[in-house]
Amino acid sequence: MAESYIQELFAKRIGGNTFGKDTKIYKFEKIKRAKMAAREKNPGKELFDFGVGEPDEMAADMVVEALRIECAKSENRGYADNGIDELKQAVVRYMDKVFGVTGIDTDKEVIHSIGSKPALAMIPEAFIDKGDGVLMTAPGYPIIATHTEWNGGVTIKLPLLKENGFLPDLDAIKEKDKKRAKILYLNYPNNPTGAVATEAFYKKAIKFAKENDLIIVQDAAYAALVYDQKPLSFLSVEGAKDVGIEIHSFSKAYNMTGWRLAFVVGNASIVSAFANVKDNFDSGQFIAIQKAGVYALEHPEITEKIAVKYKRRLEMMVDALNSAGFSAELPKGSFYLYVNAPKRAGKVEFASAEDASGYLITEASISTVPWDDAGAFLRFSATFSAKGEADERRVTEEMGKRLKALDLGF
Ligand SMILES: Cc1ncc(COP(=O)(O)O)c(C=O)c1O
């Protein structure tokens, strides 16, 4: 059949006329295929999936009930546009109660979004023209970088290294990059490293932003999931609102990934530009979902309970991994354990974390996510599927045994 002319119409940003013909297989597709292969090779063997990046449980019963009630009300049926006031007010109270952030203007400094992923995708629309830069932590959640590039901008990678507590080294950024950058993207608690930011780091970042005329976008998707410390908001640090916004999500904090609800809070000019762009992309999240979100924000103890579960699981994972030779430590936040990838298993050498991760799936039916951006690391998520504490112990102990049997070298 003659090639369709449609192939010639694709925009360059998605590959132009080579779109769909790329034979390169990307990391997550490789993991998916390796999992399928492992299941075929060992049909009777339970596959332990430590690769998932989303909660294994449903939203709290009362949040589901709030949605059930609200979705039956006629007044909630229409376009929500840039959001309902009740949610904005609940955000203001939540930021005070959980993070001690006060003085947020309900009208000008808060807006909902249909998850934080679209918010991150839209921010470059408001700021990035051809040649403009975004300073982006690596490894990191790639959405803001992708859209920066789609707008003709450039991504400048800031490696997250263990020796710096997985915080970017702002002093190492080149003059040229400081000049062209308009956005510094941060994400704490961090995916995938599990690191949290300190107040001192945020202070430094705010000073850096002011000196170099750039904005800070702090992705707080895991904000309230912290262990042995109080959650810290970027906005609680003096001067933060002069330069930045923080994006909070209901996905991980409230087990609401599929519901698609988040909020952007902070600098009024940035919120206003985001609102303008957003209004041209979507018509807001279903009001009933926003109202269920209000219930959730009024009950931060839901998140605290979820964090207790993850901490328990992470502790079990640390023990299991260390029994097999890893150097795992309890992360300060998020639900991820980020550990140095093994260099070998018996006589088999690994050239990368991706190699090691592939081996663990095929040989031990253990799925992880590899990162090779700044050193070779594996990410184990505490959201693996297990029913209750005894089952969590069974899964993690079995993982430890399987890993030990591989004779890993580091
Ligand atoms: C760092 C980070 N930001 C944002 C998101 C997206 O979250 P949401 O469900 O709010 O779009 C994720 C999801 O994995 C994430 O890890």
The ligand as an SDF file (V2000), in Angstrom:
LIG
                    3D

 16 16  0  0  0  0  0  0  0  0999 V2000
    7.4140   13.7200   40.4460 C   0  0  0  0  0  0  0  0  0  0  0  0
    6.0520   13.5310   39.9000 C   0  0  0  0  0  0  0  0  0  0  0  0
    5.3520   14.5980   39.5110 N   0  0  0  0  0  0  0  0  0  0  0  0
    4.1280   14.4780   39.0020 C   0  0  0  0  0  0  0  0  0  0  0  0
    3.5330   13.2470   38.8390 C   0  0  0  0  0  0  0  0  0  0  0  0
    2.1640   13.1650   38.2210 C   0  0  0  0  0  0  0  0  0  0  0  0
    1.1780   13.1740   39.1860 O   0  0  0  0  0  0  0  0  0  0  0  0
   -0.3340   13.4150   38.8510 P   0  0  0  0  0  0  0  0  0  0  0  0
   -1.0210   12.1200   39.0510 O   0  0  0  0  0  0  0  0  0  0  0  0
   -0.7860   14.4790   39.8120 O   0  0  0  0  0  0  0  0  0  0  0  0
   -0.4370   13.9080   37.4290 O   0  0  0  0  0  0  0  0  0  0  0  0
    4.2150   12.0900   39.2200 C   0  0  0  0  0  0  0  0  0  0  0  0
    3.6280   10.7690   39.0080 C   0  0  0  0  0  0  0  0  0  0  0  0
    4.2480    9.7450   39.0720 O   0  0  0  0  0  0  0  0  0  0  0  0
    5.5170   12.2410   39.7690 C   0  0  0  0  0  0  0  0  0  0  0  0
    6.2320   11.1760   40.1390 O   0  0  0  0  0  0  0  0  0  0  0  0
  1  2  1  0
  2  3  1  0
  2 15  2  0
  3  4  2  0
  4  5  1  0
  5  6  1  0
  5 12  2  0
  6  7  1  0
  7  8  1  0
  8  9  2  0
  8 10  1  0
  8 11  1  0
 12 13  1  0
 12 15  1  0
 13 14  2  0
 15 16  1  0
M  END
$$$$
